[in-house]
Amino acid sequence: MEPAYDLMARLLTEHFGIPEEEITPDATFEQLEVDSLARVELITMLEDRLHVTLPEEHGDATVGEAAAYLDGLAAGRADRGRAAPVGDHPVAMAGPAR
């Protein structure tokens, strides 16, 4: 399975036109100018490809934090047969509408 960071970076470039060189683990979705509608679309694509369900919490994570959380969900799904949160604070990519 493709690591979540690689998948996310590829989707951000191919589907949202964000230059590859701007996508770094420390970049936030806000810095990448991914608006709330695009975030919902990205979340849907990630859920479909990784076979996980993301919580509907709001917050602003970096690309690296979101990828680590997604990898944890995918690992939890493989270990337990369904998605499980990693750590005490889930990372969500949704944010305030612009």
Backbone as JSON, one array per atom type, in Angstrom:
{
  "sequence": "MEPAYDLMARLLTEHFGIPEEEITPDATFEQLEVDSLARVELITMLEDRLHVTLPEEHGDATVGEAAAYLDGLAAGRADRGRAAPVGDHPVAMAGPAR",
  "N": [[0.84, -1.17, 0.0], [0.5, 2.22, -0.78], [2.27, 4.71, 0.98], [0.61, 7.03, 3.16], [1.44, 9.73, 3.08], [2.73, 9.96, 0.58], [0.6, 9.34, -1.13], [-1.19, 11.42, -0.46], [0.33, 13.68, -1.22], [0.55, 13.19, -3.96], [-2.16, 13.3, -4.75], [-2.76, 15.96, -4.03], [-1.16, 17.31, -5.85], [-1.91, 16.25, -8.43], [-4.77, 16.46, -8.52], [-5.46, 18.89, -7.38], [-3.72, 20.76, -8.27], [-1.49, 21.75, -6.9], [1.8, 22.78, -6.7], [4.4, 20.4, -6.64], [6.78, 20.96, -5.24], [5.95, 22.66, -3.23], [4.66, 21.12, -1.39], [5.23, 19.86, 1.64], [6.17, 18.0, 4.6], [5.8, 19.73, 6.77], [4.07, 21.68, 5.9], [0.95, 23.34, 6.17], [-2.52, 22.71, 5.41], [-3.86, 25.02, 5.04], [-1.78, 26.81, 4.43], [-1.14, 25.75, 1.97], [-3.25, 26.59, 0.6], [-5.59, 25.08, 0.43], [-8.86, 24.96, 0.31], [-11.97, 24.68, 2.26], [-13.86, 23.14, 0.82], [-12.25, 21.76, -1.0], [-10.77, 20.32, 0.85], [-12.69, 18.56, 1.88], [-13.18, 17.08, -0.41], [-10.6, 15.97, -0.79], [-10.37, 14.46, 1.59], [-12.41, 12.59, 1.14], [-11.39, 11.22, -1.09], [-9.06, 10.14, 0.05], [-10.14, 8.52, 2.1], [-11.52, 6.65, 0.51], [-9.42, 5.43, -0.94], [-7.69, 4.48, 1.05], [-9.32, 3.0, 2.63], [-10.46, 3.78, 5.1], [-12.14, 5.6, 7.73], [-12.45, 8.93, 8.43], [-12.52, 11.05, 11.31], [-14.98, 13.6, 11.97], [-13.87, 15.97, 12.93], [-12.7, 19.29, 13.57], [-9.85, 21.19, 12.7], [-6.45, 22.23, 12.18], [-4.01, 20.65, 10.58], [-0.64, 19.66, 9.82], [0.64, 18.5, 6.66], [2.28, 16.31, 7.08], [1.53, 15.48, 9.7], [-1.15, 14.76, 9.26], [-0.77, 12.68, 7.42], [0.65, 10.82, 9.0], [-1.33, 10.22, 10.86], [-3.25, 9.07, 9.17], [-1.8, 6.82, 8.26], [-1.64, 5.48, 10.69], [-4.36, 4.93, 11.13], [-4.86, 3.21, 8.97], [-3.12, 1.13, 9.65], [-4.27, 0.35, 12.06], [-6.7, -0.56, 11.13], [-5.86, -2.77, 9.71], [-4.82, -4.28, 11.78], [-7.0, -4.62, 13.53], [-9.2, -5.01, 12.03], [-10.81, -2.88, 11.53], [-10.92, 0.74, 11.3], [-8.98, 2.57, 13.66], [-8.4, 5.15, 16.02], [-5.26, 6.85, 16.5], [-3.27, 7.6, 19.22], [-4.11, 10.23, 21.6], [-5.28, 12.47, 20.53], [-7.01, 12.94, 17.76], [-6.1, 13.75, 14.41], [-7.4, 15.98, 12.19], [-8.23, 17.01, 8.89], [-10.0, 18.89, 8.21], [-11.19, 22.24, 8.18], [-11.9, 25.69, 8.96], [-14.44, 27.2, 6.96], [-13.84, 29.07, 4.01]],
  "CA": [[0.0, 0.0, 0.0], [1.22, 3.49, -0.88], [2.22, 5.48, 2.23], [-0.39, 8.1, 3.13], [2.06, 10.99, 2.67], [2.93, 9.92, -0.86], [-0.72, 9.4, -1.74], [-1.72, 12.76, -0.26], [1.1, 14.6, -2.06], [0.18, 12.93, -5.35], [-3.51, 13.84, -4.96], [-2.69, 17.42, -3.97], [-0.56, 17.78, -7.1], [-2.68, 15.85, -9.61], [-6.18, 16.87, -8.51], [-5.66, 20.25, -6.9], [-2.77, 21.63, -8.95], [-0.49, 22.33, -6.01], [3.14, 22.37, -7.14], [5.03, 19.36, -5.81], [7.82, 21.53, -4.37], [5.31, 23.35, -2.11], [4.11, 20.13, -0.46], [6.24, 19.35, 2.57], [5.53, 17.49, 5.81], [5.5, 20.82, 7.69], [3.1, 22.61, 5.31], [-0.44, 23.14, 6.56], [-3.43, 22.78, 4.27], [-4.14, 26.45, 4.88], [-0.64, 27.38, 3.7], [-1.22, 25.25, 0.6], [-4.48, 27.2, 0.08], [-6.61, 24.06, 0.21], [-10.05, 25.47, 1.0], [-12.78, 23.67, 2.94], [-14.47, 22.24, -0.16], [-11.17, 20.9, -1.49], [-10.42, 19.4, 1.95], [-13.7, 17.51, 1.91], [-12.9, 16.22, -1.58], [-9.37, 15.23, -0.49], [-10.7, 13.48, 2.62], [-13.19, 11.53, 0.51], [-10.46, 10.43, -1.91], [-8.18, 9.39, 0.95], [-10.95, 7.46, 2.73], [-11.78, 5.62, -0.5], [-8.19, 4.7, -1.32], [-7.08, 3.83, 2.22], [-10.36, 2.2, 3.29], [-10.59, 4.24, 6.49], [-13.1, 6.67, 7.95], [-11.84, 9.99, 9.23], [-13.48, 11.74, 12.18], [-15.45, 14.88, 11.45], [-13.39, 17.01, 13.81], [-12.1, 20.42, 12.88], [-8.54, 21.58, 13.16], [-5.52, 22.41, 11.07], [-2.85, 19.8, 10.75], [0.31, 19.7, 8.72], [0.53, 17.35, 5.77], [2.96, 15.2, 7.76], [0.69, 15.01, 10.81], [-2.31, 14.09, 8.68], [-0.3, 11.43, 6.83], [0.95, 9.9, 10.1], [-2.61, 9.79, 11.4], [-3.85, 8.14, 8.19], [-1.05, 5.56, 8.33], [-2.08, 4.82, 11.93], [-5.71, 4.39, 10.9], [-4.74, 2.05, 8.08], [-2.5, 0.05, 10.43], [-5.28, -0.1, 13.02], [-7.69, -1.34, 10.38], [-5.25, -4.06, 9.38], [-4.65, -5.02, 13.03], [-8.24, -4.89, 14.23], [-10.3, -5.23, 11.1], [-11.5, -1.61, 11.28], [-10.09, 1.9, 11.62], [-8.89, 2.94, 15.07], [-7.59, 6.35, 16.18], [-3.93, 6.71, 17.06], [-3.01, 8.67, 20.17], [-5.25, 10.82, 22.3], [-5.84, 13.6, 19.8], [-7.05, 12.68, 16.34], [-5.76, 14.86, 13.52], [-8.36, 16.1, 11.09], [-7.8, 17.97, 7.88], [-11.05, 19.87, 7.95], [-10.93, 23.51, 8.82], [-12.97, 26.67, 8.77], [-14.77, 27.52, 5.58], [-13.31, 30.36, 3.59]],
  "C": [[0.89, 1.25, 0.0], [1.14, 4.23, 0.46], [1.28, 6.68, 2.08], [0.22, 9.43, 2.66], [2.23, 11.04, 1.15], [1.61, 10.05, -1.61], [-1.29, 10.82, -1.64], [-0.99, 13.77, -1.15], [0.73, 14.43, -3.53], [-1.2, 13.51, -5.65], [-3.51, 15.37, -4.95], [-2.12, 18.0, -5.26], [-1.47, 17.5, -8.29], [-4.09, 16.43, -9.64], [-6.41, 18.33, -8.11], [-4.65, 21.24, -7.45], [-1.75, 22.31, -8.06], [0.89, 21.85, -6.45], [3.8, 21.44, -6.13], [6.03, 19.95, -4.81], [7.24, 22.29, -3.17], [4.8, 22.39, -1.03], [5.25, 19.54, 0.36], [5.52, 18.83, 3.81], [5.1, 18.6, 6.78], [4.47, 21.81, 7.16], [1.7, 22.29, 5.84], [-1.3, 23.23, 5.31], [-3.82, 24.22, 3.99], [-3.02, 27.12, 4.09], [-0.65, 26.95, 2.23], [-2.46, 25.78, -0.12], [-5.5, 26.15, -0.37], [-7.83, 24.5, 1.01], [-10.9, 24.33, 1.55], [-13.42, 22.69, 1.97], [-13.43, 21.26, -0.71], [-10.75, 19.9, -0.41], [-11.42, 18.25, 2.03], [-13.46, 16.53, 0.75], [-11.66, 15.37, -1.34], [-9.64, 14.13, 0.53], [-11.45, 12.3, 2.02], [-12.29, 10.63, -0.33], [-9.55, 9.57, -1.03], [-8.93, 8.25, 1.63], [-11.19, 6.32, 1.75], [-10.54, 4.78, -0.8], [-7.57, 3.93, -0.16], [-8.05, 2.95, 3.0], [-10.44, 2.48, 4.78], [-11.7, 5.28, 6.54], [-12.47, 7.68, 8.87], [-12.9, 10.64, 10.1], [-13.83, 13.1, 11.59], [-15.06, 16.02, 12.38], [-12.74, 18.11, 12.99], [-10.77, 20.76, 13.51], [-7.64, 21.75, 11.96], [-4.27, 21.63, 11.38], [-1.88, 20.06, 9.61], [0.08, 18.47, 7.85], [1.15, 16.12, 6.43], [2.15, 14.62, 8.9], [-0.52, 14.23, 10.28], [-1.91, 12.73, 8.09], [0.01, 10.39, 7.91], [-0.34, 9.36, 10.71], [-3.28, 8.78, 10.47], [-3.13, 6.79, 8.19], [-1.44, 4.77, 9.58], [-3.46, 4.21, 11.79], [-5.64, 3.14, 10.03], [-4.11, 0.87, 8.81], [-3.48, -0.52, 11.44], [-6.33, -0.95, 12.35], [-7.13, -2.71, 10.06], [-5.12, -4.93, 10.64], [-5.96, -5.45, 13.65], [-9.43, -5.12, 13.31], [-11.15, -3.99, 10.86], [-10.6, -0.47, 11.73], [-10.14, 2.2, 13.11], [-8.02, 4.17, 15.19], [-6.25, 6.03, 16.82], [-3.7, 7.87, 18.01], [-4.28, 9.2, 20.79], [-5.96, 11.9, 21.51], [-5.86, 13.31, 18.3], [-6.73, 13.94, 15.55], [-6.76, 14.87, 12.4], [-7.88, 17.18, 10.14], [-8.86, 19.01, 7.59], [-10.74, 21.15, 8.7], [-12.07, 24.47, 8.56], [-13.2, 26.95, 7.29], [-14.21, 28.9, 5.25], [-14.36, 31.13, 2.87]]
}
